[in-house]
């Protein structure tokens, strides 16, 4: 019997042969730094996962940032009843939610024909290029000394249905409300409407004019989108047209030009029409543009984060001139404006005037039932 020995060695591949191969890294790591005159110096490490994900997922509850907050401190919103009256605890203090983010019956994706198991169709929530990022605060006197300031999980692109009972939200949830002026006329000038006769005449003339406004998380007691000078609300449970803002119109002409002066929001009302709504009214929101495919209709810049202190995260929305998303201690949900594939500014949440008043029902997220799989 004879034995043959062979040796194996690594050898460089010639350039002409290398031209026959293509590939992409599954994981990449980016490092960056940022200095803020007020907050200090930061270093960031982002782990990019080269993944395309399609998921249908359900959870009984998503709860992040559970620690003590008091009303008004750092912009913490109060709990209010359906009549927008502040709710008080037994000890007389103003009641607030016990976590920064509370979403019950949380789900991503949906099920069409959910009551017909044989023909039920899963429509997944799609994610491209997710990432995990760590933020470090560096010592101004010694850059080699640093501490972890926060962590975030984000999506390069995302599209699909996000469902849940939105009990408490902290951060940015931005959208646009849009529809014909006739709906505003019906609500303001119909039974129970409080508009003046002159306003009703002007609104009737603008019945066929499309109007729109930006909606944000609000303090349900005041209709304001900030509290005590904080950069954003904590533990909000209302959304709508902020006090002092108004509807706009892209139409031309005298009637369209009157829309902004006619429709300024004040104390959660626009010419007598309710402009503030409980976040729980909207059981499902569609992230991205449902009329387009993923490449052209997905939203960018969405993330969820947890901070031990203030962190200026890089803004990845793609909007020209966007720089940083400033967050503070606690949890933060960022579902905000972004730029689409054509560079146009888009909102992740769109409501028509009718649905804003009546709410958005939940899409089914299970086979055989709408929720609670």
NORNORCOR-V658206 format. One record per pair of residues at least 6 apart in sequence whose ideal C-beta (glycine too) atoms are under 6 Angstrom apart, sorted by the first residue. I is the first residue (numbers start at 0). J is the second residue. Records with the same first field share a line. If there is no record, write none. Layout:
BEGIN
I->J + J
END
This chain:
BEGIN
23->49
25->49
27->47
28->46
29->45
30->44
31->43
32->42
33->41
34->40
35->311
38->309
40->137
41->134 + 136
42->135 + 137
43->132 + 134
44->133
45->130 + 132
46->131
47->130
48->129
51->127
52->126
53->123 + 125
54->107 + 123 + 124
55->108 + 121 + 123
56->107
57->106 + 364 + 372
58->105
60->103
61->102 + 105
62->98 + 101
63->100 + 330
64->98 + 99 + 100 + 329 + 330
65->98
68->75 + 95
70->77 + 93 + 95
71->227
73->229 + 233
74->226 + 229 + 232 + 233
75->95 + 233 + 234
76->218 + 232 + 234 + 235
77->85 + 93 + 220
78->86 + 94
79->85 + 219 + 220
80->86
83->219 + 220
85->93 + 220
86->94
88->94
95->234
96->167 + 234
99->169 + 329 + 330
100->169 + 330 + 332
101->166 + 167
102->163 + 165
103->164
104->163 + 164 + 370
105->163
106->162 + 364
107->124
108->123 + 124 + 159
109->122 + 160 + 362 + 364
110->119 + 121 + 363 + 366
111->120 + 122
112->118 + 119 + 120
113->119 + 363 + 366
116->366
119->366
124->159
125->158 + 159 + 293
126->154 + 157
127->155 + 156
128->155
129->154
130->153
131->152
132->151
133->150
134->148 + 149 + 310
135->145
136->146 + 148
137->145
138->144
148->307 + 308 + 310
149->304 + 306 + 310
150->305
151->302 + 304
152->303
153->302
154->301
156->297 + 299
157->286 + 297 + 298 + 301
158->287 + 293 + 296 + 297
160->283 + 285 + 362
161->284 + 286
162->283 + 361 + 364
164->279
165->278 + 279
167->234 + 236
168->216 + 235 + 332
169->233 + 234 + 330 + 331
170->331 + 332 + 333
171->333 + 335
172->216 + 334
173->215 + 335 + 336 + 346
174->214 + 346 + 348
175->211 + 213 + 346 + 349
176->212 + 214 + 350 + 355
177->211
178->351 + 352
179->209
180->202 + 205 + 206 + 208 + 210
181->206
182->352 + 353
183->272
184->202 + 203 + 206
186->272
187->194 + 270 + 271 + 272
188->194 + 199
192->271
193->271
194->270 + 271
198->270
201->257 + 261
204->254
205->254
208->248 + 250 + 255
210->246 + 248 + 258
211->247
212->240 + 246
214->238 + 239 + 240
215->224 + 241
216->232 + 235 + 238
217->224 + 237 + 239 + 275
218->226
219->237
222->242 + 266 + 267 + 275
223->242
224->241
230->325
236->278
237->275 + 277
238->276 + 278
239->274 + 275 + 276
240->264 + 274
242->264 + 265
244->264
245->259 + 262 + 263
246->258 + 262
248->255 + 258
262->269
264->274
267->274 + 275
268->274
280->358
281->359
282->360 + 361
283->359 + 361 + 362
284->348
286->298 + 347
287->296 + 297 + 298
288->296
295->340
298->337 + 347
299->316 + 317 + 337
300->315 + 316 + 337
301->334
302->333
303->332
304->331
305->330
306->326 + 328
308->328
309->327
310->326
311->323 + 325
312->324
314->321 + 322 + 323 + 324
316->337
317->337 + 338
318->338
324->333
334->347
336->344 + 346
337->345
339->345
361->369
363->369
364->370
365->372
END
